[in-house]
Amino acid sequence: MKRFIYLWIALYFLQPFHAQVHISITDSSTWSTQALTPYIGETVVFDMPMIVCANANGNYIVSPWRRFQPENQGIAGSDEYNETVRINNNCMFSLKGVNGYHRCGEKIHNLEVYVENVRTLNWKGGTWHGNTRADLEKNLPDLGDYRILVCGFNLENYFVANMGSLGARNYSEHQDQRAKISKALKKINADIYGLVELEQGNDAIQEIVTDLNSSLPSRNYKYFTESASGTSQKSDFVYDANVVEPIGTPTGSDVELPNRKKMICFREKATGERFIYSINHFKSMNTGGADRRENEAKAVVKLYNSYRQNSNIRDNDVLVMGDLNCYGKTDPILVFLNNGMIDLHRAFHADSSYSYMFGGMASYIDHALCNETLYRQITGMAAYHINSDEDDQYTYDKSSDRTMFRCSDHDPVLVGLKPDSSLSQSFEPYFNNSDMAEDSVTFYYVYTSAAEDPLIYFDIYTINGIPICPPTRIVYEGDIFETHTKYYTLSNNNAKLPDELKRFLPLQPGIYILHFYNKGVITSHKLIVR
């Protein structure tokens, strides 16, 4: 008996000293789960943290890297696209035996597993890190030193008057949905919300505003009323009237789908600074080809180019947000990029950004893009991962969970703004296509100091780089809006235009490059004269 006890004690104390196989991933471009083949039936420890990529119904898919939609990472057929496909296919495995609930994006350090086969591992131990609900409840993503917080958010069919057509099936479900959405919007505490998948009409948006003003009594949220109602979705704006005021009412485009592409210019009350905000919801992926969403992108660009030249607007700074139902490297997004806009997901987070999960792969179809002048005024941008990383079982219609988590299938996207038109290179000309005639071309200059006398020099080149005129000082012809916008006309009828410039007019039909000089800054613009 003593000999047996001694043997048991010896075996017990020898267990911790059992040699453990450590798996190191030295070359991420070639590693795959096939590397685990020699260790089937053994216990191994991963030196590299593993990331939860999917967590549906307690079934965990784990990989050394986050799994992304290939078209979110690269143009179809590109190296980035192909590498994403390889990682998705070769580097994931099922992790069985995990206790408790863990969100996608959580990392496991020193993961110890029993290798059942190269695609199935059994949990034995490890340390969980980051992206927990507690982490997200503490703070919003770091967006820098902003003055205005803008939120774009797909609410996943928030319907009130027509429950059952979309969204909640009955009053009880809607109240649960309302509780979750209300908590999320309160936590975000934005100055401006661009909301998507709202019920058309006033009932849904009025309910949201009522809840916001009740939960955030220092705020004074407003919305734009409309006469239409029905069972269709719409996009719309909610804004704190203590912080910003709209210039007029929203304008929109009904290309492909009505009432889902809207635009409004907001003025910051404290400073008078302005920017254009565009909120959108493009056609869904399962109801039309990418060409239809490409048409919608072109429509938004066209709307912006027209709207910004409205005599009450005269501002170039634009922020385009919303559920565009297309991945980051697809043709509809290239429409924006080819028109001089910047993808803020990429600008702030390189290839790691996401706002949506489908098929265990992350992506962002909830976009934030801006033109170059507004980019200098953006302090930060991030998706707030309260939804995409959650198991679908926590929706309002499937569980008793009444937290803000999984209140929608899309993450809200947040943008911090510190509007400062002096960062917009001080100066930006506008061209109205309908006025581009041979005898008269008008452009506008927006500046920040009411006491400032703009000193503008410019020259003109042909598209082939041949100079048409030397750098010439031009004087503004008059005011367009308030005291911060001047307009200039290239016409022989403009008495303030120098004679040395008039002799080059009228410009013949063709394409020209205009260089503008102001305060040491040079900007170039293409001019088409018809």
Secondary structure, DSSP 8 states (H G I E B T S, - for coil): -HHHHHHHHHHHHHGGGS--EEE----TTT--GGGGGGGTTSEEEESS-EEEEE-GGG-EEEESS--B-HHHHS-TTSHHHHHHHHHHHHS-EEEE---S---TT-EEEEEEEEEEETTEEEEEEEEEES--HHHHHH------S-SEEEEEEEEEEE-STTBTTBS-SSHHHHHHHHHHHHHHHHHH--SEEEEEEEESSSHHHHHHHHHHHHH-TT--EEE---S--SSSEEEEEEEETTTEEEEEEEEE--SSSTTSEEEEEEEETTT--EEEEEEEE---GGGS-HHHHHHHHHHHHHHHHHHTTSTTT----EEEEEE-SS-TTSHHHHHHHHTTEEEHHHHHHTT---SEEETTEEE--EEEEEEHHHHTTEEEEEE--SSTTS-GGGSTTT-S--SSTTSSSS--EEEEE---GGGTTS------GGG--SS-EEEEEE-S-TT----EEEEEEETTS-EEEEEEEE---EESSTTSEEEEEESTT-TTS-HHHHTT-S--SEEEEEEEEETTEEEEEEEEE-
